[in-house]
């Protein structure tokens, strides 16, 4: 499994957001230092569910202290306790986003996603809603596998980052989300190309063409589109669909005249006594006239 490291600028913004969330606490973090003294007087009572009778602010400060110490899983549990014992309180709202953050940082991605989704559902207008959506996208993104594996997480990361840009276009996270979208689209296009080549090698031309068509229609801005057009030339020519083969090569040459894939497509047509020739009624021509 490989993981793409987040951009330095986005990481800096994320750390800044967390510092802001932490500073928003109305109870001084210094109170945590006095908790040991309070424990000497008998300590808080614990109910049958394992929850204490500590005030929400005290639990929240404990969670912050644990997070500052790098004890992220313990911090996440503390924040979840606030949500369960003091639901819908102001501290519960703050604890929910911190729970998502600490779960994400500790690699507990399903938990981070669930907490962040719940936060957005309950507080869609909050100043931290965009950050919650960013946590969702990053949590999926960190689970992306290489192109030879299933790409479910890649698709979910793409959708989550797209939703971030759509719902929070002015957010400080949109720039990094846009970058992640380009990377995930390239990843998904690479998967389509891998499967398409597999079918083409086994002379399953229709199945191969469908995969290359997906690249041209859905991922046209990725680096794979040149090869996809060349493979379409090969696939259509193998089926005897000459007009589409010529069109694929012509569109490839028009948009990427210096591409090695155009040189390959041209030679392939030339070997059959043909040359690139665009049919404007072809789906390939229509697709490129809409996008480029």
C-alpha positions as CSV (number, residue, x, y, z in Angstrom):
1,X,0.0,0.0,0.0
2,X,1.3,3.5,-0.8
3,X,0.1,6.8,0.7
4,X,0.5,10.2,-0.9
5,X,1.8,12.7,1.6
6,X,-0.4,15.8,2.0
7,X,0.9,19.1,0.7
8,X,3.0,21.2,3.1
9,X,0.7,24.2,2.8
10,X,-2.4,22.1,3.5
11,X,-0.7,20.5,6.5
12,X,0.2,23.9,7.9
13,X,-3.4,25.1,7.5
14,X,-4.6,22.0,9.2
15,X,-2.3,22.5,12.1
16,X,-3.4,26.1,12.4
17,X,-7.1,25.1,12.4
18,X,-6.4,22.6,15.2
19,X,-4.6,25.3,17.2
20,X,-7.6,27.6,16.8
21,X,-10.0,24.9,17.9
22,X,-7.9,24.2,20.9
23,X,-7.6,27.9,21.8
24,X,-11.4,28.2,21.6
25,X,-11.8,26.2,24.8
26,X,-13.1,28.6,27.5
27,X,-11.5,26.6,30.3
28,X,-7.7,27.1,30.6
29,X,-5.7,24.1,29.8
30,X,-3.6,24.8,32.9
31,X,-6.5,23.3,34.9
32,X,-5.4,19.9,33.7
33,X,-2.3,20.2,35.9
34,X,-4.6,20.3,39.0
35,X,-6.4,17.1,38.1
36,X,-4.0,15.0,40.0
37,X,-4.6,17.0,43.2
38,X,-8.4,16.6,42.7
39,X,-7.8,12.8,42.4
40,X,-6.3,12.7,45.9
41,X,-9.7,13.6,47.4
42,X,-11.3,10.4,46.3
43,X,-11.6,11.0,42.5
44,X,-14.7,11.1,40.3
45,X,-17.3,8.5,40.5
46,X,-17.6,6.0,37.6
47,X,-20.9,4.7,36.4
48,X,-21.7,1.2,35.0
49,X,-20.8,2.3,31.5
50,X,-17.3,3.4,32.6
51,X,-18.1,7.2,32.4
52,X,-17.1,9.6,35.1
53,X,-19.1,12.4,36.6
54,X,-16.5,15.0,35.6
55,X,-17.7,18.3,34.0
56,X,-17.5,18.5,30.2
57,X,-14.9,21.2,30.3
58,X,-12.6,19.1,32.5
59,X,-13.0,16.1,30.2
60,X,-12.3,18.3,27.2
61,X,-9.1,19.7,28.7
62,X,-8.0,16.1,29.5
63,X,-8.5,15.3,25.8
64,X,-6.5,18.3,24.7
65,X,-3.7,17.4,27.1
66,X,-3.6,13.8,25.7
67,X,-3.5,15.1,22.2
68,X,-0.7,17.5,23.0
69,X,1.2,14.6,24.5
70,X,0.8,12.6,21.2
71,X,-1.5,10.1,22.9
72,X,-4.0,10.4,20.1
73,X,-6.1,7.2,20.6
74,X,-6.6,8.0,24.3
75,X,-7.5,11.6,23.3
76,X,-10.1,10.4,20.8
77,X,-11.7,8.2,23.5
78,X,-11.9,11.1,25.8
79,X,-13.6,13.3,23.2
80,X,-16.0,10.6,22.4
81,X,-16.9,10.3,26.1
82,X,-17.9,14.0,26.1
83,X,-20.2,13.4,23.1
84,X,-21.9,10.5,24.9
85,X,-22.2,12.1,28.3
86,X,-22.9,15.7,27.3
87,X,-24.6,15.4,23.9
88,X,-25.4,18.5,21.9
89,X,-23.5,20.7,24.4
90,X,-20.9,23.2,23.1
91,X,-18.1,21.0,24.4
92,X,-19.7,18.1,22.6
93,X,-19.5,20.1,19.3
94,X,-15.8,20.9,19.9
95,X,-15.0,17.4,21.0
96,X,-16.6,15.9,17.9
97,X,-14.3,17.7,15.5
98,X,-11.3,16.9,17.8
99,X,-12.3,13.3,17.9
100,X,-12.3,13.2,14.1
101,X,-8.9,14.9,14.0
102,X,-7.3,12.6,16.6
103,X,-8.8,9.5,15.0
104,X,-7.4,10.6,11.6
105,X,-4.0,11.4,13.0
106,X,-3.8,8.0,14.7
107,X,-4.8,6.2,11.5
108,X,-8.3,5.2,12.7
109,X,-9.8,6.3,9.4
110,X,-13.3,4.8,9.6
111,X,-13.8,6.4,13.0
112,X,-12.5,9.8,11.7
113,X,-14.9,9.6,8.7
114,X,-17.9,8.7,10.9
115,X,-17.1,11.5,13.4
116,X,-16.6,14.1,10.6
117,X,-19.8,13.1,8.7
118,X,-21.8,13.4,11.9
119,X,-20.3,16.8,12.6
120,X,-21.3,18.1,9.2
121,X,-24.8,16.6,9.7
122,X,-25.3,18.4,13.0
123,X,-23.3,21.6,12.4
124,X,-23.3,22.2,8.6
125,X,-22.9,26.0,9.1
126,X,-20.1,25.7,11.6
127,X,-16.7,27.4,10.8
128,X,-15.2,23.9,11.2
129,X,-17.6,22.1,8.8
130,X,-15.2,22.6,5.8
131,X,-12.4,21.1,7.9
132,X,-14.6,18.1,8.8
133,X,-15.2,17.5,5.1
134,X,-11.5,17.8,4.5
135,X,-10.9,15.1,7.1
136,X,-13.3,12.8,5.3
137,X,-11.5,13.3,2.0
138,X,-8.0,12.9,3.6
139,X,-9.1,9.8,5.4
140,X,-10.2,8.1,2.2
141,X,-7.1,9.5,0.4
142,X,-4.8,7.9,2.9
143,X,-6.3,4.5,2.2
144,X,-5.7,4.7,-1.6
145,X,-4.0,1.6,-2.9
146,X,-1.7,1.2,-5.9
147,X,-3.3,1.0,-9.4
148,X,-3.2,-2.8,-9.5
149,X,-5.6,-3.0,-6.5
150,X,-9.3,-2.1,-6.0
151,X,-9.9,1.7,-6.3
152,X,-13.0,2.1,-4.1
153,X,-11.1,4.4,-1.7
154,X,-9.8,6.5,-4.6
155,X,-13.3,7.0,-5.9
156,X,-14.5,8.0,-2.4
157,X,-11.6,10.4,-1.9
158,X,-12.4,12.0,-5.3
159,X,-16.1,12.4,-4.3
160,X,-15.3,13.8,-0.9
161,X,-12.8,16.3,-2.2
162,X,-15.3,17.3,-4.9
163,X,-18.0,17.8,-2.3
164,X,-15.6,20.0,-0.3
165,X,-15.1,22.3,-3.2
166,X,-18.8,22.4,-4.1
167,X,-20.1,23.0,-0.6
168,X,-17.2,25.2,0.7
169,X,-15.7,26.9,-2.3
170,X,-14.1,29.7,-0.2
171,X,-12.5,27.3,2.2
172,X,-8.8,27.3,2.8
173,X,-8.7,23.6,1.9
174,X,-10.0,23.9,-1.6
175,X,-6.5,24.3,-3.2
176,X,-5.3,21.1,-1.7
177,X,-8.6,19.4,-2.5
178,X,-8.2,20.4,-6.2
179,X,-4.8,18.9,-6.2
180,X,-6.1,15.7,-4.6
181,X,-8.8,15.5,-7.3
182,X,-6.2,15.7,-10.1
183,X,-4.2,12.9,-8.4
184,X,-7.2,10.6,-7.8
185,X,-8.5,11.2,-11.3
186,X,-5.1,10.2,-12.7
187,X,-5.1,7.1,-10.5
188,X,-8.6,6.0,-11.7
189,X,-7.6,6.7,-15.3
190,X,-4.5,4.5,-14.7
191,X,-6.7,1.7,-13.5
192,X,-8.9,1.9,-16.6
193,X,-5.8,1.8,-18.8
194,X,-4.5,-1.2,-17.0
195,X,-7.7,-3.1,-17.5
196,X,-8.1,-1.9,-21.1
197,X,-4.6,-3.1,-22.0
198,X,-5.4,-6.5,-20.4
199,X,-8.5,-6.9,-22.7
200,X,-6.6,-5.5,-25.7
201,X,-3.8,-8.1,-25.3
202,X,-6.4,-10.8,-25.2
203,X,-8.2,-9.5,-28.3
204,X,-11.3,-8.6,-26.4
205,X,-11.6,-5.4,-28.3
206,X,-15.0,-4.2,-27.4
207,X,-14.2,-4.5,-23.7
208,X,-10.9,-2.8,-24.2
209,X,-12.5,0.1,-26.1
210,X,-15.0,0.7,-23.4
211,X,-12.2,1.1,-20.9
212,X,-10.3,3.5,-23.1
213,X,-13.5,5.4,-23.8
214,X,-13.9,5.9,-20.0
215,X,-10.5,7.6,-19.9
216,X,-11.3,9.9,-22.8
217,X,-14.8,10.9,-21.5
218,X,-14.2,10.9,-17.7
219,X,-10.5,11.6,-17.2
220,X,-9.6,13.7,-20.3
221,X,-7.3,16.1,-18.3
222,X,-5.1,13.3,-17.1
223,X,-1.7,12.1,-18.5
224,X,-3.4,8.9,-19.7
225,X,-5.6,10.4,-22.4
226,X,-2.8,10.3,-25.1
227,X,-2.3,6.6,-24.7
228,X,-6.1,6.0,-24.5
229,X,-6.5,7.6,-28.0
230,X,-3.7,5.5,-29.4
231,X,-5.3,2.4,-27.9
232,X,-8.6,3.4,-29.4
233,X,-7.0,3.6,-32.8
234,X,-5.6,0.1,-32.3
235,X,-8.8,-1.3,-30.9
236,X,-11.1,0.1,-33.6
237,X,-8.7,-0.9,-36.4
238,X,-8.7,-4.4,-35.1
239,X,-12.5,-4.5,-35.3
240,X,-12.5,-3.0,-38.7
241,X,-14.2,0.2,-37.6
242,X,-11.9,2.3,-39.7
243,X,-13.6,5.7,-39.4
244,X,-13.4,5.6,-35.6
245,X,-9.7,4.5,-35.7
246,X,-8.8,7.3,-38.1
247,X,-10.7,9.8,-35.9
248,X,-9.0,8.7,-32.7
249,X,-5.6,9.2,-34.4
250,X,-6.6,12.5,-35.9
251,X,-7.8,13.9,-32.6
252,X,-4.6,12.6,-30.9
253,X,-2.5,14.3,-33.5
254,X,-4.4,17.6,-33.4
255,X,-4.2,17.9,-29.6
256,X,-0.9,16.1,-28.9
257,X,1.2,16.4,-32.2
258,X,4.5,15.7,-30.5
259,X,3.3,12.7,-28.5
260,X,5.0,9.4,-29.1
261,X,1.5,7.8,-28.9
262,X,0.5,9.8,-32.0
263,X,3.6,8.5,-33.8
264,X,2.6,5.0,-32.9
265,X,-1.1,5.5,-34.0
266,X,0.1,7.1,-37.3
267,X,2.3,4.2,-38.1
268,X,-0.4,1.7,-37.3
269,X,-2.8,3.4,-39.7
270,X,0.0,3.8,-42.3
271,X,0.7,0.1,-42.2
272,X,-2.9,-0.5,-43.4
273,X,-2.7,2.1,-46.1
274,X,-4.7,4.6,-44.0
275,X,-4.1,8.0,-42.5
276,X,-5.6,10.0,-39.6
277,X,-8.9,11.5,-40.7
278,X,-11.4,13.1,-38.3
279,X,-15.1,12.3,-38.5
280,X,-16.8,15.2,-36.7
281,X,-19.9,13.1,-35.9
282,X,-17.8,10.6,-34.0
283,X,-18.2,10.5,-30.2
284,X,-14.4,11.2,-30.0
285,X,-14.7,14.4,-31.9
286,X,-17.8,15.5,-29.9
287,X,-16.1,14.8,-26.6
288,X,-13.0,16.9,-27.4
289,X,-15.0,19.7,-28.9
290,X,-16.9,20.0,-25.5
291,X,-13.8,19.8,-23.3
292,X,-10.8,21.2,-25.1
